[in-house]
Structure formats: structure tokens, C-alpha cells
Amino acid sequence: MPTYLLGIIQPSGPAAPPEMLEPIMREVGAVDQAMRDAGVWVFSGGLHDPSTATVLRARDGGVVVTDGPFAEVKEQLGGLTIVDVADLDEALTWGGRLAAATTLPVEVRPFQG
Amino acid sequence: MSRTDVEDAFRREYGRAVAVLVRVLGDIGLAEEAVQDAFTVALERWPREGTPPSPAGWIITTARNRAVDRLRREATRDRRHAEAALLHSPSEPEEVGPVTDDRLRLVFTCCHPALAPEAQVALTLRLLGGLTTPEIAHAFLVPEATVAQRIVRAKAKIRDARIPYRVPSDADLPDRLPAVLAVVHLVLTEGHHGSTGAGGPRADLSAEAIRLGRLLAELMPDEPEVLGLLALMLLTDARRPARTAPDGTPVPLDQQDRSLWDGALLDEGRALLRTCLRRGRPGPYQLQATIAAVHADARAWSETDWQQILRVYDDLLALTPTPVVALNRAVAVAEVAGPARALELVDAIDLGDHPARHAVRADLLRRLGRSAEAEVAHADALRTARTDADRALLVAARGRAR
């Protein structure tokens, strides 16, 4: 069965206030549970703010460490779910439920192999 | 059998053969190679040995054997395909779906919403219509490299993202069918107008659209919008002989010599329209076909039943509230309620700097005797017109009004 990344695209900047976030997280939790019940769930998780990221680059035989995300852009990967499904249509159906729950764009991308 | 006969068979049977081979091999690229191989063999053999009783069956069997041979030789290339090809036989029972024709599966793959619209069009023409990349590039007046890249990218996405090769379930069909119909309709409108620059109408593209429309009607005879689209295409294509003057300039509907319209196509379109309207599930294509049929029933522009056209436009606008439909409805309003009322509507339509909006405004302003404003609108229309044919129509319309 092919595996797909469902990436949740989040605008950069401060997170939404808890009273807004709470119902959204409940919805996302319900979709997550539905994926587990359907046997397609592989992994899911939300990411901390891009400012907590660290970038590593191999240089001159060593590794250079820099603070911050790889690129400063208006939208970043905010969380991800990995599903194991029959085909793109099924992945798009789950991705659509996730987009409705999060109210954010979801990028569906196939894994190799 | 001559070389031309093989080429005709290619045009007629390519889509069916590719569709079967895609199912058997599970890969569009392999399927196309195999079918092209088979036609190469046909070019050698048919003229010498005569045409086989079932050319399509011969092509499919030969393509399948060629593909199996090739996969055996290149066993390392991809075991899965080789196994699939060896295991499946075309006579096996097929997966269940509303309709089980390989071409229909392929239509829904080519017109999958995860592919860009221009990629959907190129793939459909290539895989189902058997058009070559240069032919598609020529038809849409885009560079060959662009079309080639679109097709390569789309095929890679179908393979890597696993876009399924399947007719959508009855439940999903209403969501997926409009994209398929839009692709075919786009091929027709391109055939009539051309999207950009010079070139004018291209009969080959219109013919291809109607061929695809007939195929869809054959594959999905119970979908009223499928029949509605075919009716619309036949009713509009019937006007083709009158649409261009002997010197090549386009002739607008109100100036066309209606005796040149193709009566057989009109009759076929009307009959199809009656069939689908009887189902009682109207849709945008059925309504547009109804409007085309009202025009077809009028012996002259002055005898057009504008009341009826306006009623259908009201329904169409309720179903698809787009600025373009609103603009076309305003043209009907001008005939029923006069140019002043129509101008109010047009000025309220949010269509931006669109040539059709400027052209309609120019016409309405002229009819209201506001010539200075009409000239400005006319200039705006000329400035934004995308094709030479559109510009010629505008100049002709202004000339008549003087």
C-alpha cells in the first residue's frame, strides 16, 4: 500500500488563542481516531513554531549549525500525518477531512517506494 | 489496405488499445510504447497480408504480446509490471463500477482533479484521441516542449502519486464528471475560437471534441449532462459553415446565413437534447444546449425567441452564477427589455478588464446613442481581445453600427 504525507500548512507567526485552538484540536483528534479505526494511520504529530528549528549543513568535513528555519517564508509545515492507503483518491479523502478539521491547507505528497 | 487505412485505424482505435493496455500493464508509458509498437508492425503487415477481421483486437493482442516480450527481455526493469502483464488476460472479468469500459477508466484518470486543467486536456487528447504532441501543441498554439513537459509531468504524477485507474463510484461521480465534461468542452471552444493570437477556427479540434463527446455519450448514456454536452457541441458545430466568410473573416451569429447551418447536426442535437431533458435533471450543459436549440429554431436573428432564451439564462445563472453567464444573460435582457436595462446589469457585473464585457458595453452604448462612451468601450475591447478573430468581430460589429 502506498504511503502519503499529509502536511498541514500553517501561517508563520504567533499561534491562535486557546479558545480558538481547542475546538480545532478536538476535530483533528476525531479525524486522527477515524484514521486509526480505518487502519490507515501510520504517524501524526504537530510541530513547534519554526523559530525553534535548527539547520545543519555539512561543510569542510564538519557540520555547521545555524539557528532558525531553513527558509523564512509566510507558511511553514505545522504538523503532519502519515497514512497508508490504496491510492491517491483515498489519501485525498483523508487529507480533505484534515483540511476541514484544521481549517488549514493540507499538502498531500506520496512517499517513494 | 494502404498506409492511410492503418493511420485511420490508429486514430480510431488508439484510445481503446491504450486503455486496455494500461489496465493490463498498470503503466501508461509502457502501454503507449506497446500500442505504438503494434501499429508499427501493422504498417508492415496489413498492406501485405490484408487487414485482420478485428483491427482493434489485433492491435491489442499484438501490443500485449510485444509488451510481455519486452518485459521478459528487461526483466529487471520492473518485476511488478511483468508479473501483472503475465497474470492478467483481457478476457478476465473486470472490476465492478457503474460502467466497465477501459476507455472510461482512462478518461477519469486523465481528468483527475489532482492534475492541472491544461495537463488534463493534453493527456486526454494524447491518450484517448491519439493526437501526437506536435498536433496538440499546434492546436493550442503553445510550444511543443511545453506540451511534452505537461504530458511527462502528468504521467509521472499518475504513476508516483498513484492516481487510480478507475471509474468513480456512483457517489463520487457527480464530483468528478464536471472535470471530464469541462475538458471536452474546452477542446470544442478552442476549436471554434482559438485561445490566443492568430489561427482562427480549427475544424480538426472541433471534430476531436465531438468524437470525445460521442465516446462519453456511448460510455455514460444515463448521465443527462453528458448527452447535454454532446447536444450543445452538435448544435454549435452545425453553425460552423456559416461562421466564417469566404475571405476568412468571422461572421457573428446575428449576421450568419442560416441556410448554411448543417441541418443533420441540428436534428441530431435537438433529438439528444429532448432525450436528456426528459430525465428531469437539468444542468449547465443541457441549459446551454437549450439556448443553442432556440437559436437553431429561429429562421432569422430577428425571429429569435428571446423571452425563452432569457428564461433559460435565468435558470443557468441560478445554477452557475458566474460573471460570464451574467454577461450573456444581459445580452438577452437587451433584446427583451432594451439596452438601458441591460447596461445597468452589465455595469454591475464584476468581470474586470474582460474583452467580452467591453464589447457588450460598446454595443449597448451605441444602441443608446452614447457614441463617445461606446468608442471608449470599443477601444478597451480591442485592447484586451485575445485573438485576431475576436478583433475582426469587434471591427465588423462597429462597422455595422455606423
Interface residues (C-beta under 8 A of the other chain):
Chain A: P2 A86 D87 L88 D89 L92 V108 R109 P110 Q112
Chain B: H112 A114 D160 A161 R162 I163 P164 R166 D172
